[in-house]
Amino acid sequence: MDDFVKEKLAEWGLSSLKDIFEQSRLRNIRRRSFITPRKDDPTPVQPTPTPVQPPSENDLSDAESTVMVTWLKGNRQPATQVRDFMLKTAPRRLKLLQECQELGEVLMEYPRLLDTPGMVEQDFEVMYPSKATKLYEMWGSKGRRVLQWAETQGSSWKKYITIPDELTEDQADLAVFHILPYLLPPGFHQSAQGKRTKFSKVEAARAFIDIQPVGTNIPQYLRLLEMDLEANQEAIRKQPYVLALGDMLSPTQVFLMAERLAIEHDSTIAAIDACFKAFYVLNIEYPPACKNVWRFLQHACYGVEGGEREINPTVRSLITAMKKE
């Protein structure tokens, strides 16, 4: 361990981490040897409510980075320090996530990314500084245009979901999210045998937002999810997705489900926002069942480029309706 690192540990009152630092450094060296680059170029990611000053990868020396990563592994408080260290290490972490095939390896190095609320959003903002609050800016009155557009598409979607005639503005905003999987075509999945099957609209809706009763035991829910994924690699509810407890228009709790973790958020829109950003930060594809919902949000709300040739005609029509002045 060089003198700089010793000084930093002493400055932060973390001298006891010297041994852990040395062990972590050896583990890091071993892990890097297993990282292989992706064949394709990935698409980037998004923001948080409080604007951050995006750091550069070159702002941090290797020694400084290692000290911060080591500290983050063993600490969740104080929150301001966690946020600061996560921000400073974001460029290197995002580079790893874009290049590394083993997501689990990176999350072992940066456990605070998923178990600390707001960190996914912060990393997304480092990738897309101008798009952090786009969903909040675009939804509201423009989001309600989806309801107007839905009325021009016939009534077949109404057999899947019932929306009360009298809605508050907040309820109308929520209703739009729940209607989307029934308005847009569900995707396809291909079995190990090569058979291509279309998901149902109900399956697409559950892959987007899974609604469960109030009082659902979250640890038990996670265990059942784990069993489902282990037994069926083609499971419908590919993570990440949103879990809401209670009535769809007034849930009591809302979670982002990612990598077998349930991260609670204050509202449905906050969980959806975090979920969208997780796809880009973690460099993973949209779940096949509800990919058209996420593509709609990507292009209509966030304005993130990529996949234009794959946009379904129905999705394209709704994007145009959403963006009309």
Secondary structure, DSSP 8 states (H G I E B T S, - for coil): --HHHHHHHHHTT-GGGHHHHHHHHHHHHHHHTT----SS--------SS------GGGS-HHHHHHHHHHHHH---SHHHHHHHHHHHHHHHHHHHHH-S-HHHHHHH-THHHHSTTHHHHHHHHH-TT-TTHHHHHSHHHHTHHHHHHHTT-SGGGGT----SS--HHHHHHHHHHHHHHHS---EEE-TT--EEE--HHHHHHHHEEEE-TT--HHHHHHHHHHHHHH-TT-S--SSEEEEEEETTEEEEEEEEETTEEEEESSHHHHHHHHHHHHHHTT----GGGHHHHHHHIIIII-----GGG--HHHHHHHHHHH--
